[in-house]
Amino acid sequence: MELNFNAAKDMAAEYAKKFNKQIIGAKENAEYWFFEADNDEHPIDDGAGSCYVNKKDGSLKQLNLVDMEFNSGFSQTATDIVVAS
C-alpha cells in the first residue's frame, strides 16, 4: 500500500488534531514524509502532533525527540516540501 503525499498529509493532520495542532511544514526523504505540527499556544515546541509517515506501508510514527539517531538520519537526507494550507 503505497501512499501519495496528500493521503499522508491527511493522516498527519488527523493525528495533529488530537493535540489541537495543525500541520505547518513537511519534509521528505526516500522512506518517510515528516509533518511538523504546531499551534500558537506553546512558546516551546514539545513535538506533540508531529509525525513521520512511511511511504511504503503508510504507518505513522510519532516524533520522539529523544530518538536522536532516527531524527538525525532523516534530517541529513530530507528536503523541504511546501505545504499549502
C-alpha positions, 0 to 999 in steps of 0.5 A, spaced: 500 500 500 503 505 497 501 512 499 501 519 495 503 525 499 496 528 500 493 521 503 499 522 508 498 529 509 491 527 511 493 522 516 498 527 519 493 532 520 488 527 523 493 525 528 495 533 529 488 534 531 488 530 537 493 535 540 489 541 537 495 542 532 495 543 525 500 541 520 505 547 518 511 544 514 513 537 511 519 534 509 521 528 505 526 523 504 526 516 500 522 512 506 518 517 510 514 524 509 515 528 516 509 533 518 511 538 523 505 540 527 504 546 531 499 551 534 500 558 537 499 556 544 506 553 546 512 558 546 516 551 546 515 546 541 514 539 545 513 535 538 506 533 540 502 532 533 508 531 529 509 525 525 513 521 520 509 517 515 512 511 511 511 511 504 511 504 503 506 501 508 503 508 510 504 507 518 505 513 522 510 514 527 510 519 532 516 524 533 520 522 539 525 527 540 529 523 544 530 518 538 536 522 536 539 517 531 532 516 527 531 524 527 538 525 525 538 520 519 532 523 516 534 530 517 541 529 513 537 526 507 530 530 507 528 536 503 523 541 504 516 540 501 511 546 501 505 545 504 499 549 502 494 550 507 
